[in-house]
Amino acid sequence: MIHGGGFVFGSRRDISKSKIDFFIGCGIHVATIDYRLSPESSFSETLEDVEDAINWIHEHIKKTGLDVTRFFVMGFSAGGFLAYHAGLLSPKADGIISMYGYADLSEPWCRQISHYYLSKTRVDFSMVSSLIGSKPISNPPSYRFLYYLYLRQQGKWIQTLFKSATPTEERLKQNSPLYGMGKDYPRTFIVHGMLDQDVPVEASKNISAKLESLGVSVNTIFLDHAEHDFDHKLDDQITHDVYDGIVKFIKDQEDGKF
């Protein structure tokens, strides 16, 4: 599982124990990972950390004695982006699961001022400058969310990730997994809330359309009344139904444990 946070905040601690326990209770083994965050580290280093973590899991899982037959990558929001990126790696994952994720950093919403976040308490740089360090960080304090809030209010999120005032569309697409997807892309399970005001649901619909055009198996759940991070707690029937669907997706090909 890969946590979210817009590549600038968050850690694997954000993936709730209830989620982990749910999958373990279904006979599914779970690993959560951290990765270096921006702006202390480059975006390419973030991708590199995810690649290294997945390679490490592949190399060491057999030593654990766990009964592992398949390997899936699941991500939340920005973690969904990283999960989509993982789908391009070799060896291929058996499936990708995206919770309100995205795969195209060239989409307009990524570069625009977020009117949703403008409706929140205004944050200026003097309030968040102390949150930016000089050394790599992958486990920041929870209040670093304020930095993400500042970036989205200012329309500086993508510029910060790429350390450029005007990153070209070509560069953004080169770093977006949507444009690397081919017919051999792993089957994919996409979940997104229609009321998501952080990541537009259109981001997931575009991914679904691309995968369908390639002939890749894709399952989608678009929830009418769900917002971003709707599954923070597994405390309602709709969320449980979604997670039951994910388990079915994981176990669909054959019986046995992951």
N, C-alpha and C positions, 0 to 999 in steps of 0.2 A: 504494500500500500504506500502511496506517495501523497504527502500532505500538500495542501494549497498554501496561499498567502501571497499571490502575485509575484512570486520570486524574490520578494523583499522582506517578508516576515513569515512566521510560522515555524513549526518543527513537528517531528513525528509524535510528540506528546499531544498534539492537537487531535490525533485520531483516537477517538474515545474508546475506553475499555469496553463499553457495551458493544461496539462494532466488532472489535477483536474477539470478544467472548462469543458473539453470535456466530461468527464463522467457525471458530474452534468447535463450538457445540454442534456444528453441521459436519464435522470431520474434515475441515479445511485448515491447513496450516497457514499461518500468517507471519509475514516479515514486514516491518515498517522501516523506512529509511529517511535519513536527513540528506541535505545537499547544501552547498555553499550558496549564499544569498547575495543579491545585488544591493547596493552598488559596490560593496567591498570586494566582490569577485565579479568576473565577467560572466556574461550569459553562457559563453562556451564552456566555462568551468562548471556551471550548474549542470549542463547537459553531460559533461564528462563524469561528474559525480554519480549521476543516475546510471550511466553506462557501467561505471566501475562497480557500483553496488549490485547491479543485476549479474554482472560477471562473477562477482564474489559469491553471490548466492548459488549460482550454478556450480561453482567450483567446490563449495564447502557443504552443500546440502547433503551429499551422499555420506559425509562423515558423521552426520547427526543420527543416522539410523532411521530417519523418518521414511515412511512409505509415500514416496512422491512419484506420481505418474504424469502429471501435467503442471504447467507453469503459466499463471495468469498475472497480469499487471493491472492494478486498479489505482486510479488517482482521483483526487477531489480538486475541482477548479484548476488552478495552475498545475496541480498534481495530475489532473486529467491531461493537460498539455504534455507533461512529461511522460505519462503513460502512452499517449499517442506516439511520442518520439520513440519510446521503447519498442513499439510495434514495428519499427524499421530496422531493429537490430538483429543480429544473428548470434546464437540460434533464435529462431522465431518463437515468440510466446504463443501459447495455445489460444490465447484470447486477451482482448483489451477491454477494460471496464472503465468508462468515463462517467463520473458524477459531476454534472454541470461544468464540464471542461470545454476547451477550445483547442484549435489546431492551426490557426492562421493569424499571425501577428500583424498582417498587413490590413486586416479588416478595420474600417474607419473607427469603430468604437474604441479600439486599442489606443488610438492616437488623439482622440478628442477629449475635451473636458467632459467629465461625467456630471450631468445635471442632478442625478440622484445623489451623488456624494456632495455636491454643492448645497443640497438641502440639509446636510448635517452641519455640525459645528465647524466653522471655518478654522483651518489650520494654516499658520504661516511657517516659513522656514525656520524662524528663530525658535519655534516650539519643538522642532524635530531634529535640528542640526546635531544635538548631542547624542542622538540615536545612531548616527553614522560613524563608524569606526575606521581605523586604518588597517585592521587585520581581518582575515576571512572569518565569517561568522555563519553558523548553521543552526544555532539554538538560541535565538534572541529572546528578550523578555516580551511578554504578551502585548505590552503597550506599544511595541514597534508598529503595530497596526496603524498608529497615527501617521507614520511615514507614508504608508500606502494611501491613506486617506488624503494626505497632502498632494501626492503625485497625481491621483485621479482628479482632485479638485483643480489642479493646475494644468492638466493635460500633458504632464511630463513623464508619464509612466514608461512608455516605450523608449523615449529618449534616454531615460536613466538606465534602463536595461542594457542598451547598446552604447552608452557613453557617447552619444552623438546628438546634437541639436536637431539634425535632419537625417535620420537613417533612411536610406533609399528603400523603395518598395521591393527592389530586387534583393537587397540584403535581408529584409524582413521575411520574404518568401523563402529564401535559402535556409533560414532558421526555423521554418514552420513545417511541421510534419505533414500537413495537408498535401503539400506539393511533392512529397516523396512517396505517397501511398500508391501501391500498384496492385495488380490482381492477386498477388501472393500475400497481401496484408492479412494479419490474423482476424478471425471473426471478432466482432465488436458488439458491446452492449453499452448503449447510451441512455443516460437518465438526465433530464433537465426540467426545471420548473418553468412554467409559462410566465410566472410573475418575477423571474430573476431580474434584478436591476443592476447586478454587478457584471455578470456575463450574459449577454443577450441570448435567448433561446435560439435565435437564428444561427448562432455559431455552431450549435449541435446539429441543427437541421441541414446546414451546409455540409457538414462532415458526413452525415447520413446519406445525403444525396450523392456525394462524391464516391463513397464506398459502394452504394447501390449501382452506380454507373460502371464501376469496375467489376461488378459481379461478386463482391465480397459479402459474406453473410453478416447482416447487421440487425440487431434488435434495438428498438427504441421505446422509451417510456417518456412521454411529455405530460407532466402533471399540471392540470388546469390551475390549481390554487397554491402551488408551491413556489417558494422564494429560494434565493441562494442559500446553500447550506441547510436546506430543510431537514436533512437527516442528521443534524448535530447530535440529537438524541433519538434512540430507537423507541420512542414512547407513544406512537400512534399506529393505527392499523394500516394506513396507507404506506408509511415508511416500512413497516414489517412486510407488507406485500411486495414492495420493491425489492427488498433484500432477499425475500424468498425467490423472486425471479432471478436475481443474480446467482443464487446458489444453484438453481435449475440450469442456468446458462453454463456454469462451471462444470456441473456434473452431467451435462446433456449427452456427451459423446460416449461415455462409458461409466460403469459403476466403479467405485473405489475412491480412495482418498487423493487429495492433492497435497 
